[in-house]
């Protein structure tokens, strides 16, 4: 059953507008009586059916609320901060991050980032990434949409937003190719030994050229814990998705039974 998302709280009736309505009415060739799985911004899931079609609007009526067995969100909140990489590789990171249960993706520009985007192009690129993320959420059955942030400077992000997240209790993990003392697996195992396991994680990965020494020092100063991913050097897109997968495996729901 096709999955739709709405910012409005699900109620007895709901009207889709704009691109969502056009997609249902034209791309999907919807007709009265067609049923859809609808998810709202509050995590409520329901089965709704089309009641009427107008230009750029589709009226839906509630059939039934879905039970808890359809919940597909991880028990942790994971923010993935990834430096920009070339070509379609970042689009791959966006799509797969959704499948891995990432809640927020922060694109970053760093010293060794090859991709440089001026403001207008960055805004257009972010809009495209969000569309890719939303489509991936529909495909894999997420009950929350992953938010793709606008492109930020790594140093500015470390100095404010990342520092505030970690100060607020998020566990900062920094995948660093020069780290030789602790692996990501051992680090997470150690953090999970406490009475209450952390519920919020912030993972930072670099571009093709890696991080500069100054950026590594800034990450440490912001509260990130540097970890090694293993004996081999990963491509940037591989590193981003591997970090997310390992965190979700050890702390979240990847590899767990559904439901």
C-alpha positions, 0 to 999 in steps of 0.5 A: 500500500502506497505510503503518504506523509502529512504534517497535519495530525491525522483525523477523520478527514484530511486534505492533501495539497500541492505536489503530494496531491498531484502525485496521487492524482496524476502519477499514481492515477488515483481514484475514489476508494483507493487506500493509502498508508498515511503517516503524520509528523506525530508518528501516527499511522493510519489507513485512509481512502480517497474520497474526492479529487480536485485540481491539486487537492485530494480528500482522504477519509480515515478507515482505521488507525494502524496498530503498533506493529507498523512502527519502524523507527529506531529507539535511538535518535541518530544525526549523521554529519557528512562532508560533501562528496562528488557526483551522485555519491552524496545522493546515495548517502542520503537514500541509504541513511534513511533506510538505516534509520538516520533522523537528521542528515547534516551536509558539511563543507570542510577544508578538503571538500572538493564539492563547493556550492554557492548559496543558490545551488546549495539550496537547490541541491538541498531540496533535491536531497530532501525529495530523495530522502522522502521517497526513500522513507516511503519505500522502506516504510519509515514513520518519520521523515529524515530531515536534510539540513542545508549545507554548513561550514564544518568549523562553524557547525562544530563550534555551535550546533555540534557542541550544543548537541553533545553538551545536551547529552548526545554521544559524539562519534568522529570517524578518523583515519588517524585514530589507532587506539579505539575502534567504533565497536569497542567505544560503543560497547563501553558506552552501553555498559552504564545503567542507562544507555544513551539515546542520542548519537551524533556521527561525523564523517569526512570527505574524500580527502579526510579531515585536516589536523585542525579540523580533528582538533576542533572536533575533539574540542567540541566533545567528539570521540575519535574512533577507527573503522578498522584496518582498511581505508573506506571511501567517504560514502562507505564510511558514512553508511558504515558508521550509521549501520554500526551505531544502529546495530549496536544501539538501535534496531538494525539486525533486530527482529521487527515489531 
